[in-house]
Amino acid sequence: MNFEMESLKIDQEAFFREKWSVSQSDVLRMGIENYFDNWASPPGFDFDYDTSAVFSQYNPGQTLFDKMRDMPLKDKVFVDVGCGTGRSCVPFIQYGVHMDGVDISNEMLKRAKERGYGRLIQRDLAMDCFDDLSEQYDGMISIGVLGEWLPPRVLPRFLDMLSNNSTVAIAADLNERDNNICLGLLEERGFEIVSNFKDFSYFRGRVSVDYFYTIAER
Ligand SMILES: C[S@@+](CC[C@H](N)C(=O)[O-])C[C@H]1O[C@@H](n2cnc3c(N)ncnc32)[C@H](O)[C@@H]1O
């Protein structure tokens, strides 16, 4: 691991505590990997990740796909960063995008495999080295990860996986300031912002939550 990677190590639990203003929660008690393993397939309980996504009408993948369907995506090789069960990228896979997935949770990755993902890469985005994936992909999708689970400064680690001509699609729970940080990081790395807008992402209880959506190309 080189010096730059060392300096990108992130205390994800501290980030989570500050973001959600909590000192106690299932996430902190169980640790992030266990928490998501458990949510992918909860033992003896069927209210799993996919069921709760249906319940809260969580469908940002469809919103991104609707904006991108006129782009030349067919046969491109994309990586879904923080792919979870792969639910969000089904429209892209059905359209003919080859999708690999990175996630900390093996249980989440198993579900993504069932949905047609290619390579599944179990990695901790807060800590691990991604040198082996450098410039491998034509595009990247990341939904519900930045701002919610990891701070925006981790984005360059995702972008390093992309080739010179590539596409980025992000849907994330960001405030105005963090959205601008993401846009700046994309522009610094030569991306042109095709689209950046705020739209519905899901219901938390009865409250509608918006995400920032970004599509960029270089
Ligand atoms: C809200 S879910 C979103 C999943 C998926 N993208 C979707 O749209 O349904 C957040 C995902 O980020 C993953 N994640 C959180 N922290 C991570 C980390 N440090 N490294 C890798 N994946 C992480 C979780 O395992 C989980 O699958």
The ligand as an SDF file (V2000), in Angstrom:
LIG
                    3D

 27 29  0  0  0  0  0  0  0  0999 V2000
  -27.6390    1.8480    1.1990 C   0  0  0  0  0  0  0  0  0  0  0  0
  -26.7610    0.4370    0.6350 S   0  0  0  0  0  0  0  0  0  0  0  0
  -26.8600    0.7050   -1.1310 C   0  0  0  0  0  0  0  0  0  0  0  0
  -26.7430   -0.5660   -1.9030 C   0  0  0  0  0  0  0  0  0  0  0  0
  -27.0120   -0.4700   -3.4010 C   0  0  0  0  0  0  0  0  0  0  0  0
  -26.0900    0.4250   -4.0530 N   0  0  0  0  0  0  0  0  0  0  0  0
  -28.4320   -0.0960   -3.7140 C   0  0  0  0  0  0  0  0  0  0  0  0
  -28.6420    0.9040   -4.4160 O   0  0  0  0  0  0  0  0  0  0  0  0
  -29.3490   -0.7960   -3.2700 O   0  0  0  0  0  0  0  0  0  0  0  0
  -25.0700    0.8140    0.9990 C   0  0  0  0  0  0  0  0  0  0  0  0
  -24.0970   -0.2610    0.5730 C   0  0  0  0  0  0  0  0  0  0  0  0
  -22.7700    0.2210    0.8430 O   0  0  0  0  0  0  0  0  0  0  0  0
  -21.9750   -0.8550    1.3170 C   0  0  0  0  0  0  0  0  0  0  0  0
  -20.8700   -0.3240    2.1250 N   0  0  0  0  0  0  0  0  0  0  0  0
  -20.9510    0.4420    3.2340 C   0  0  0  0  0  0  0  0  0  0  0  0
  -19.7130    0.7040    3.6940 N   0  0  0  0  0  0  0  0  0  0  0  0
  -18.8480    0.0940    2.8630 C   0  0  0  0  0  0  0  0  0  0  0  0
  -17.4200   -0.0280    2.8370 C   0  0  0  0  0  0  0  0  0  0  0  0
  -16.6490    0.5430    3.7480 N   0  0  0  0  0  0  0  0  0  0  0  0
  -16.8530   -0.7310    1.8380 N   0  0  0  0  0  0  0  0  0  0  0  0
  -17.6280   -1.3230    0.8800 C   0  0  0  0  0  0  0  0  0  0  0  0
  -18.9740   -1.2650    0.8620 N   0  0  0  0  0  0  0  0  0  0  0  0
  -19.5880   -0.5640    1.8510 C   0  0  0  0  0  0  0  0  0  0  0  0
  -22.9350   -1.6860    2.1530 C   0  0  0  0  0  0  0  0  0  0  0  0
  -22.4930   -3.0070    2.3590 O   0  0  0  0  0  0  0  0  0  0  0  0
  -24.2320   -1.5720    1.3390 C   0  0  0  0  0  0  0  0  0  0  0  0
  -24.3640   -2.6560    0.4550 O   0  0  0  0  0  0  0  0  0  0  0  0
  1  2  1  0
  2  3  1  0
  2 10  1  0
  3  4  1  0
  4  5  1  0
  5  6  1  0
  5  7  1  0
  7  8  2  0
  7  9  1  0
 10 11  1  0
 11 12  1  0
 11 26  1  0
 12 13  1  0
 13 14  1  0
 13 24  1  0
 14 15  1  0
 14 23  1  0
 15 16  2  0
 16 17  1  0
 17 18  1  0
 17 23  2  0
 18 19  1  0
 18 20  2  0
 20 21  1  0
 21 22  2  0
 22 23  1  0
 24 25  1  0
 24 26  1  0
 26 27  1  0
M  CHG  2   2   1   9  -1
M  END
$$$$
